[in-house]
């Protein structure tokens, strides 16, 4: 690992600070126009920043307590695909409002009957003149009730293998015929939804790329990916990390019994392994190399450690851990004080009890870490096949069209 941050007087740091001095309370629009939201992008959307330059920008904005727009799906998923395969009209229409956070986006991928096999999705998009007619349902759509647009995968050709007949659409969430049912999780929050499409008509100019190319686009990102120094073992980067938790325990000075001390030490070791693994991946990117196997195990480690943090935070409170608002005392960094409103939905009108929600909410939310974004079992299959070189699982659907697989599943 070869990793050293540039010194305090690096010209790139000076440039960022000068901009911050000139814009002490920047709006989201200003941040987007300056290229700070996606510095790794080419002009006019970004600064063509290499990985080290991106880290410098992130550090300086963080030091100035400046937060970027909260539009995770829009910035992280929709924008790269629009940039990669969209038309000039789509780029002009959508990218500025994505980066400024003016229009919030959600993801319309998962389906009730697809499980972890996303490619088996059955939501249909049938072309009718200059429109597509959308019929079907999506589930686990985070923040859909507060979103303006969604990225939608739908099947346009059922008579080809399942990965080939999927297309990628930009979907207006207020389109007539679109309804949704809230999914309230065990935290009591409405963060997810099931979305229904009852012969919803959208114009053909909301198709991105070509028909049948949706599977490739769903996995595509810009070649010059964003890098970060985010710490692992948190609620998907939005809550207290293992380091935050351990810092509070050190500051508290409490005496723990031998079993508790053993668990705390084990958490520290696993979190340090994750931190070094992340730095190895980052070092590869900074050196222009493709990260190796370490990149494949980061999600597995991070999600499990996130669960360990929340379980131990409650366990150390004894019987009081059953109470809402209980958890380690002490101040968390501002960026780790994320409450339910921010974690559970990017936009909405939910109200929550007037208590410190971080630890209690995190404990209730943490089981989702090893399920969302690819279950722990699927992730282990990926590591087994692509890192360890173990044989792939038998595929009984190989060579069948999507329609044939549906017949096979019901026969």
C-alpha positions in Angstrom: 0.0 0.0 0.0 1.3 3.4 -1.0 -0.8 6.1 0.4 0.1 9.7 1.4 -2.2 12.7 1.3 -0.7 15.9 -0.2 0.5 18.6 2.2 -1.5 21.4 3.6 -0.2 23.9 1.1 -0.9 21.8 -2.0 -2.2 24.2 -4.7 -5.3 22.1 -5.2 -6.2 22.6 -1.5 -5.6 26.3 -1.8 -8.0 26.5 -4.8 -10.8 24.7 -2.9 -10.3 26.9 0.2 -10.3 30.1 -2.0 -13.6 29.0 -3.4 -15.0 28.3 0.0 -13.9 31.7 1.3 -15.7 33.3 -1.6 -18.8 31.1 -1.1 -19.0 30.6 2.7 -22.6 29.2 2.6 -22.9 27.7 -0.8 -26.3 26.5 -2.2 -26.6 23.1 -3.8 -26.8 24.8 -7.2 -23.4 26.5 -6.5 -21.8 23.3 -5.5 -23.0 21.6 -8.7 -22.0 24.5 -10.9 -18.5 24.5 -9.4 -18.1 20.8 -10.1 -17.7 19.7 -6.5 -20.6 17.3 -6.6 -19.0 15.1 -9.3 -15.4 16.3 -9.5 -14.4 13.0 -11.3 -16.7 13.9 -14.2 -15.5 15.8 -17.3 -16.4 19.4 -17.9 -19.0 21.0 -17.7 -20.3 18.6 -15.0 -17.0 18.1 -13.1 -13.3 18.9 -13.0 -11.7 15.8 -14.6 -10.3 15.3 -11.1 -8.0 12.3 -10.6 -8.5 10.1 -7.5 -6.1 12.2 -5.3 -7.7 15.4 -6.3 -11.2 14.0 -5.4 -9.9 13.1 -1.9 -8.5 16.6 -1.5 -11.8 18.2 -2.5 -13.8 15.9 -0.1 -11.4 16.7 2.8 -11.6 20.4 2.3 -15.4 20.5 2.0 -15.7 18.3 5.1 -13.4 20.6 7.0 -15.6 23.5 6.1 -18.7 21.6 7.2 -20.1 21.8 3.7 -22.5 18.9 2.7 -23.2 17.9 -0.9 -26.7 17.4 -2.2 -28.6 14.4 -0.9 -29.6 12.6 -4.1 -27.9 9.2 -3.9 -29.7 7.4 -6.7 -29.8 10.4 -9.0 -26.1 11.2 -8.6 -24.7 7.7 -8.2 -26.9 5.7 -10.6 -29.1 7.8 -13.0 -26.5 10.4 -13.9 -23.7 8.1 -15.0 -26.1 6.1 -17.2 -27.6 9.2 -18.7 -24.1 10.6 -19.3 -22.9 7.3 -20.8 -25.8 6.3 -23.0 -28.3 9.1 -23.0 -29.1 11.6 -25.7 -27.9 15.2 -25.7 -31.4 16.3 -24.9 -31.5 13.9 -21.9 -28.2 15.1 -20.6 -29.3 18.8 -20.9 -32.7 18.1 -19.3 -31.8 15.9 -16.4 -28.1 16.2 -15.3 -28.2 19.8 -13.9 -31.3 19.1 -11.7 -29.8 15.8 -10.5 -26.6 17.4 -9.4 -28.3 20.3 -7.7 -30.7 18.1 -5.9 -33.7 19.9 -7.4 -35.1 16.6 -8.7 -34.9 13.6 -6.4 -34.6 10.1 -7.8 -35.4 6.6 -6.7 -34.6 3.1 -8.1 -37.2 0.9 -9.6 -35.4 -2.4 -10.0 -36.4 -5.1 -7.5 -39.7 -7.0 -7.9 -41.8 -9.2 -5.6 -41.1 -12.4 -7.6 -37.5 -11.7 -8.7 -35.7 -12.1 -5.4 -32.0 -11.8 -5.8 -32.3 -12.7 -9.5 -32.9 -9.3 -10.8 -32.6 -10.4 -14.4 -35.8 -12.4 -14.1 -37.9 -9.3 -13.7 -41.3 -9.3 -15.3 -42.5 -5.7 -15.4 -43.3 -5.2 -19.1 -42.7 -2.2 -21.4 -44.6 -2.5 -24.7 -44.1 0.0 -27.4 -47.2 1.7 -28.8 -46.3 4.3 -31.3 -44.3 7.0 -29.7 -45.1 5.7 -26.2 -44.2 2.7 -24.0 -47.0 1.1 -21.9 -45.6 0.0 -18.5 -47.3 -2.8 -16.6 -46.1 -4.5 -13.5 -44.8 -3.8 -10.0 -41.6 -2.9 -8.2 -40.7 -3.3 -4.5 -38.3 -2.0 -1.8 -38.2 1.3 -3.7 -36.5 3.5 -1.1 -37.8 7.0 -1.0 -40.1 6.5 -4.0 -42.9 8.5 -2.2 -40.7 11.5 -2.1 -39.1 11.2 -5.5 -39.7 13.1 -8.7 -38.1 10.5 -11.1 -37.1 6.9 -11.0 -34.7 4.7 -13.0 -36.8 1.8 -14.2 -35.8 -1.6 -15.6 -38.5 -3.2 -17.7 -38.8 -6.1 -20.1 -39.3 -5.1 -23.7 -38.7 -8.5 -25.3 -39.8 -11.7 -23.5 -38.5 -14.0 -26.4 -34.8 -13.7 -25.8 -32.6 -14.8 -22.8 -33.6 -12.9 -19.7 -30.5 -10.7 -19.6 -31.1 -9.5 -23.2 -34.6 -8.3 -23.2 -34.4 -5.6 -20.5 -34.5 -1.9 -21.2 -33.6 1.1 -19.1 -36.1 4.0 -18.7 -36.3 7.3 -16.9 -39.6 7.2 -15.2 -41.7 10.2 -14.0 -43.1 9.2 -10.6 -46.3 11.3 -11.2 -47.2 9.5 -14.4 -51.0 8.6 -14.4 -51.5 5.0 -13.5 -48.7 4.9 -11.0 -49.6 4.0 -7.4 -47.6 2.9 -4.4 -48.1 1.2 -1.1 -45.9 2.2 1.8 -43.8 -0.5 3.4 -43.2 0.3 7.1 -40.2 -1.6 8.5 -39.7 -2.6 12.1 -38.2 0.7 13.0 -41.6 2.2 12.4 -40.5 4.2 9.5 -41.9 4.5 6.0 -38.8 4.4 3.9 -39.7 1.7 1.3 -42.6 1.3 -1.1 -44.2 -1.1 -3.5 -44.9 0.7 -6.7 -47.5 -0.5 -9.2 -47.8 0.4 -12.9 -51.2 0.0 -14.4 -50.7 0.5 -18.2 -48.7 3.7 -17.5 -47.8 5.5 -20.7 -44.4 7.3 -21.0 -42.9 8.8 -24.1 -40.2 6.9 -26.0 -37.7 9.6 -25.5 -37.4 8.4 -21.9 -35.7 5.2 -23.1 -32.0 5.4 -22.4 -29.8 3.8 -25.0 -31.2 1.0 -27.2 -34.0 -1.5 -26.4 -32.6 -4.6 -24.8 -29.4 -2.9 -23.5 -30.8 -2.2 -20.0 -28.9 -4.9 -18.2 -25.5 -3.6 -19.3 -26.5 0.0 -18.5 -27.7 -1.0 -15.0 -24.2 -2.2 -14.2 -22.4 0.6 -16.0 -20.5 3.4 -14.3 -18.1 6.0 -15.6 -14.6 4.7 -16.1 -13.1 7.3 -13.8 -15.0 6.3 -10.6 -15.4 8.4 -7.5 -13.1 7.5 -4.7 -13.6 8.2 -1.0 -12.1 7.8 2.4 -15.4 6.9 4.1 -15.0 4.7 7.1 -16.7 1.4 7.1 -18.9 -0.5 9.5 -21.7 2.1 9.5 -25.3 2.3 8.3 -24.3 2.3 4.6 -22.2 5.4 5.3 -25.0 7.2 7.1 -24.6 6.4 10.7 -22.0 5.8 13.5 -19.0 3.8 12.3 -17.0 1.3 14.4 -14.4 4.0 15.0 -17.0 6.4 16.2 -18.4 3.8 18.6 -15.0 2.9 20.0 -14.0 6.5 20.5 -17.1 7.0 22.6 -16.2 4.0 24.7 -12.7 5.2 25.3 -13.9 8.7 26.3 -16.5 7.2 28.7 -14.0 5.4 30.8 -16.4 2.7 31.9 -15.1 -0.7 33.2 -16.3 -3.7 31.2 -16.3 -7.3 32.2 -13.8 -9.7 30.5 -16.4 -11.0 28.0 -17.4 -7.5 27.0 -13.8 -6.4 26.7 -13.2 -9.4 24.4 -16.1 -8.4 22.1 -14.9 -4.8 22.0 -11.3 -5.9 21.1 -12.7 -8.2 18.4 -14.7 -5.4 16.9 -11.6 -3.1 16.9 -9.6 -5.8 15.1 -12.3 -6.4 12.5 -12.8 -2.7 11.9 -9.1 -2.2 11.5 -8.9 -5.0 9.0 -11.7 -3.4 7.0 -10.0 0.1 7.2 -6.8 -1.4 5.8 -8.6 -3.3 3.1 -10.4 -0.1 2.0 -7.0 1.7 1.9 -5.6 -1.1 -0.3 -8.4 -0.6 -2.7 -8.0 3.1 -2.6 -4.2 2.8 -3.1 -4.8 0.7 -6.2 -7.1 3.4 -7.6 -4.7 6.2 -6.8 -2.0 4.2 -8.6 -4.1 3.6 -11.7 -4.5 -0.1 -11.0 -7.6 -2.2 -10.9 -8.4 -3.2 -7.3 -8.0 -6.9 -6.6 -9.9 -9.3 -4.4 -10.0 -6.8 -1.5 -12.7 -4.9 -3.3 -15.0 -7.9 -3.4 -15.0 -8.5 0.3 -15.6 -4.9 1.5 -19.4 -5.0 1.4 -19.4 -8.3 3.3 -17.1 -6.9 6.0 -18.6 -3.5 6.3 -22.2 -4.7 6.6 -21.4 -7.3 9.3 -19.3 -4.8 11.3 -22.2 -2.3 11.1 -24.5 -4.9 12.7 -21.8 -5.7 15.4 -21.5 -2.0 16.3 -25.3 -1.6 16.8 -25.7 -4.9 18.7 -22.8 -4.2 21.0 -23.9 -0.5 21.6 -27.2 -1.8 22.9 -25.7 -4.8 24.8 -23.4 -2.6 26.8 -26.4 -0.6 28.1 -27.8 -3.7 29.9 -31.5 -3.6 30.5 -31.6 0.1 29.5 -30.7 -1.0 26.0 -34.3 -1.9 25.4 -35.4 1.7 25.7 -35.7 4.1 22.8 -32.9 6.6 22.8 -30.5 4.5 24.8 -26.9 4.1 23.6 -23.4 5.2 24.3 -23.2 8.8 25.7 -21.1 11.4 24.1 -21.1 13.6 21.0 -20.8 12.0 17.6 -19.2 13.9 14.6 -21.8 16.0 12.9 -21.7 13.7 9.8 -22.6 10.7 12.0 -25.5 12.3 13.8 -27.8 11.3 10.9 -31.4 10.8 12.3 -34.2 8.8 10.8 -35.5 11.6 8.6 -32.2 11.5 6.6 -31.6 7.8 6.7 -35.0 6.5 6.0 -36.1 8.7 3.1 -34.4 11.4 1.0 -37.6 13.5 1.1 -40.8 13.2 3.0 -43.0 14.5 5.8 -42.4 11.9 8.5 -42.3 12.9 12.1 -40.4 11.1 14.8 -40.2 11.0 18.6 -38.2 13.8 20.1 -35.3 11.5 21.3 -31.8 10.8 20.1 -32.6 8.3 17.4 -29.1 7.2 16.3 -28.4 4.1 18.3 -31.9 2.8 18.7 -32.8 3.3 15.1 -29.5 1.9 14.0 -30.0 -1.3 16.0 -33.4 -1.8 14.5 -32.2 -1.0 11.0 -29.0 -2.9 11.0 -30.4 -6.4 10.0 -31.1 -4.8 6.6 -27.4 -4.3 6.0 -26.7 -7.9 5.0 -29.9 -8.1 2.9 -30.1 -4.8 1.0 -27.9 -4.1 -2.0 -27.2 -7.8 -2.6 -27.7 -10.4 0.2 -24.8 -11.8 2.2 -25.4 -15.1 0.4 -25.2 -13.6 -3.0 -22.1 -11.7 -2.1 -20.4 -14.9 -0.9 -21.2 -16.6 -4.1 -19.6 -13.7 -6.0 -16.4 -14.0 -3.8 -16.4 -17.8 -4.2 -16.7 -17.7 -8.0 -14.7 -14.5 -9.0 -12.1 -14.4 -6.2 -11.6 -18.0 -5.2 -12.3 -19.5 -8.6 -14.8 -22.0 -7.3 -17.3 -23.6 -9.8 -20.4 -21.6 -10.7 -23.7 -22.9 -9.5 -25.6 -24.9 -12.0 -27.8 -22.8 -14.3 -30.8 -24.8 -15.4 -32.1 -21.8 -17.4 -29.1 -21.5 -19.6 -30.1 -21.1 -23.3 -33.8 -20.5 -22.5 -35.7 -17.3 -23.3 -37.3 -15.4 -20.5 -40.8 -16.6 -21.6 -39.5 -20.2 -21.5 -38.1 -19.8 -18.0 -41.5 -18.6 -16.8 -43.1 -21.6 -18.3 -40.4 -23.8 -16.8 -41.0 -22.3 -13.4 -44.7 -22.9 -13.4 -44.7 -26.4 -15.0 
